[in-house]
Amino acid sequence: MSTVLVKENELKSLVLKKLTFAGLDDKTAGEVTDVLVHADMTGVHSHGVMRVEHYCTRLKAGGLNPTATMSIQSISPSVAILDSDDGMGHSALIAATDHAVQLAKETGLGFVGINNTSHCGALSFFAERATRQGAIAIVMTQTDTCVAPYGGAERFLGTNPLAFGFPVQNEMPMIVDMATSAVAFGKILHAKETGQPIGEGLALDKDGNVTTDPHKIENLLPFGKHKGSGIALAIDALTGVLMGANFGNHIVRMYGDYDKMRKLASLVIAIDPQKLGNPFFAATMKVMRDELRAVKPVPGTEQVLAPNDPQMRYKEKCQQEGIPVAQSIYQFLTGNNI
């Protein structure tokens, strides 16, 4: 399937128009737009503007609160709970990240749990946001189930992503952002849009057999076998179970039940290295990154890359040439329908 190269400002304008027409106020629509376009510009198209149609559908059906009023409950000097009021997860995570950093600046650690929320997009956005304020970030969220646990043939786990952000002196931060499944579910949706197969050993069909056809996929596999399976379970425990929300197969599905609030839970942890007595953290991270890049590469590899290097190279390319958007998605964004 063909793609269209779209300049960043044009793409943001198109997404903002769709989201405001669907009922979001300018501030919220702008926050969602920033998160989505960030994903596309860093090569994570599975969490980019392809999601706009889904948000519009759920807003129209009543499964998202377009006029949500978030509230923050202070539990201790380092701990708080943010109630998203069934609004856009992107805005909730932005608010939670900023509050976690504020707590970290005061006490060294900020721990903010988020409940009554929804899909929030690429976690790298929030991890990077914290690093720009000098903080280390750990961000995680639960998702509805589409992953078979290690040894299982049916779904029990979500892709339950996890991200880390580390500030680097005078450079872009090091960001580690990953799903606990062998592949993000959004990449399956992107493969369907573009007509591309997925790699080997990533997903199962309805009978529990491994498949590379995105149209035959019933469930994904965890990364690292039992390791990914265990980490996905831990993230569900630290978000859904800890916050008294749903977990596993009890979570309202993203694609389906559009009229139901999803009641997801997330978690943002921020750490202020300076408050913990280390004013040289970002400078040392720069040394670590330089030494990592200097590691002798295996034959056929030009250079060892640090986390976030590929994403920043992709972003530079998008800034120069435009952001690739699937033709079908571009048609939706430029059309009059929601």
N, C-alpha and C positions, 0 to 999 in steps of 0.2 A: 504494500500500500504506500502511496506517495506521501511525502511530507512537505510542509510549507515552512520556509524560513521567515520568522517574524521578529521584528525588533522588540527589545524589552519594553519600551514605553508603549508601543502599540498593543502588545500582549496584555500588559497590565490594564490598559484602558478597556480592552474588550472584556476581560474577566471582571473588572470592577463594575462595568455596566450590567453584565449578566446578574451579578450577585445583588446589586442594589435593586434591580428590577424584580428579583426573587424575594425581596423584602428586608434585606439587611441595611442597616444604617451605614453611612459613608465610612465611619471609623472602623467598624467591624469588617465591612467588605474590603477595606484597604488592608487590614491585617491578614485576612485570609488570602488576598491576592499576593501579598508579599511572600507568604509562606509557599504558595503554589509555584510562583514564578522562580523563586529560589531553587526549588526542587528541579524544575526543568533546566535551569541554567547550570546546575551542578551535575546534570546527567541522570537524575533520578526521575525520569519521566513517569514512572509508575505512581508517583505522589504529586505530580504536577497538575497542569490545567485540565488534564483528562478527567479530573475529579469534579469539575464545576457542574457538569450536568447532573451528577448524582446529588450534590448539595442542593441544587435547584429543585430536583424531584422531591427530596426529603423535606425541604422547607415548604413546598406547595402541599405536601401530604400531611404536614403537621408533626413530623418526626424530629424537627429541630425548632428551637424557640428563637425567632428572629429578633425579639426584644428582650433578650436575657439580661438579668441584672446580677452580676457576679458579686459574691461576698466572701470575705476572708475572716476566718476565726483564728485568733491567736491561741495556741496551746501552751507554748513556753517561749522563752526568748529566741529559741532556734527553730521552733516547729510551728507550722500553721496548716490549716486546711482551707482550700479554696473551693467553694461551691459554684459550679459553672452555670447553674440554673438551666440546664439542658440547651445551652447555647453552642456556638461554634467552638470546637476544640482548639483551633488555632489561637483565638483570642484568649482562651482560658490558659493555655500554656505560655503565652507571652506574659500575661499578668503573673502567673505563678513563677516564671523564671525571674522576672524583675523583683518580685517579693523575696524569693529565695536568695538572690544576690544581696538585697538590702539587709536581710537577716545575717548573711555571712559577713558582710562588712561590719556588722555590730558585734557578732559573737564568734566569728570564724566559720560557722556552719549554718546553712539555711536548708531546712527540710520542709517542703511544701507538697502535701498530698492534694490531689484534685479529684472531686467526685461530681456526679451528675453531668458528665461531659460527653463529647462525641469525637469523631475522627479528627485528628489534629495535623495530619500531613507529616512531612519529613522532620524527624527529631533533630537533624543536624542544624536546622534553623535556630532552634532554641539553645542548643549547646553553643553555637557560635555567638548568639546574643549574649550569653553569660560571659564568654571569654572576652568580648569587647569591653566588658566592665571589669576585667582583671580577675575573674573568678574561674575556678575549675567547675565543670558541670557534669552531672550524671542525670540523664533523662530516660524515663521508660514509660511505656504505656501498654495496656492490654488491647487485644482485638478479639473479634468474634472468631470462632474456631474454623480452621481450614487445614490444620496440620495433624497428621497421624503421629501419636507418640511412638517412640522407638519400639519397634516390634509389633506395632498395631496396624490394622488395615482400615480403620475408620478414624474420623476426626475427634480430637479431644482438646487440642491446644490451639491458641492463636499464633500468629506470626510474632506477636509480642516483642516489638523492637526495643533496642537499647542503644543509647548514644553517650559518648564521652566527649568533652571538650576541654582542651588545654591551651591556655594563652602562650604565645611564643613572642619573644621580644622583637618588636619592629617588623613582624611578619604575620601572615595569616595563621590562625590557630591550627593546631592538630585536632582533627575531628575524626572520631571513630563512630560510625553510625551503621547499624546492621539489624536485620531481622534475625530472629532465632530459628526461622525456617531456612532450608537450604536455598530458597529464593523468595523474595518478597511477593506476596499475592498480587500486588499492583503490577508487577512485572509480567505476570500471567495475563492480566487484562491488557497490558501494553502489547504483548505478543499477539493477542487476538486482534487488536486494532491494526497491527502492522503485518499480520500474516506470517510471523516468524515462529519457528519451533523453539522450544527451550532446550537447555542442556540435559545431559544424561544424569540420572540419579537424583532428580530434584522433586519428582511428583509421582503420584499413583493414580490409576484409573479407578473406576467404580468397583472393579474386582480385586483391587489391591496390587495390581501389576504396575511396574514402573513404565512411564510413558513420557515422550517428548512432545506430544501433540497438545497444545494449549486447550483445544476444544474437547479433549477427552479427559482432562484433569478433574479428578474428584477431590483429592486431598494432596497437600504438599508434604514433604518429608522434613524433619528437623536437620539443621546442619550438625555435622560431627556426631551423628547417631545419638547415643545416650546423653552426650554432653549438651547438645542443643536442646534436647528434650527436657533435660533437667533445668537449664537456664530459663526456658520458656515457662516452666512451671513456677520457678522462683519469682519471675516477674509478675505472673498472675497473682501470686500470693502477696507480693509487696504493693500491688495496686488494688485489684478487685477485692481480694479477701481482707486485706488490711483496712480498706476504706468502707467495708461493709457493703460493697457492691456485688454484682454478679461475677461469676467466673466461668471459664470453660464454655460448655454447651448451653449454659443458662443465659449467656449474653445475647442481647437482641442483635440480629444479623444486620450487617451494613447494607447488603443488597437483598432487600426483602423487608417486610414489615415496616414500610416507609412511614407509616403513621404513628409508629411507636418511638418514644424517646429511648435512646440507647443506654443511657446511664453508665457510661464507661468511667474508668478510673485511671489516673496517671500519677506520676511522681517526678518531681524535680528536686535534685540535691545540688546545692552550690557550696563551694569551699573557697575561702579567701586565704591564699597562701601567706600573704603578708600578715594577716591577723594571727596566723599560726606560727609566726616568727621566721618566715622565709621570704625575704624581699627579693631573692634572686631566682625564684621559681621560673619565671618566663625566660630569663636569660639562660638558665640551665636547660630549659626545653629547647631553646635554639641550638645549643651545643648538641643535645641528643639528636635533634633532627638532622643537623649537619653530619654527624657521625653515622647516622643510619643511611643517609644518602650516599655516603662514601664506602659502604660495605661492598666488597667485591661481588658483582652480579654473576649469576649462573650463565653458562653459554646460551646465547640467543636473546638475552635480556640486556638492554642498554644501560639501565641504572635501577638500583633499588629505590623505590618511591616511598615517601613517608605518607602516613594517613593524611588525606585531604589534598595531596598533590594532584591526582588525576582529576578531581573535581574542580580545582582551581584552573587547571589547563583547559578543561572543557568550558568553564565560565568565560575565560578569555576569548576562546573561539566564538562562543555565542555573542559576546559583546561586539566582536568584529563582524561576524557574518549573519547573525540572527539566530533565534532559537528554533530548532526543528520541532514542528507540531504536526501530528498526523492530520491528513487532509480532512477526515471525518470530524475531528475535534475542532479544527479551524472553521469548518462550515457551521458547526453548532454555535461557536462563539460569535460568528458574524451574522448569524440568522436572527430572526425575530421571535423564535420559539424558546420556551424554557421547559 
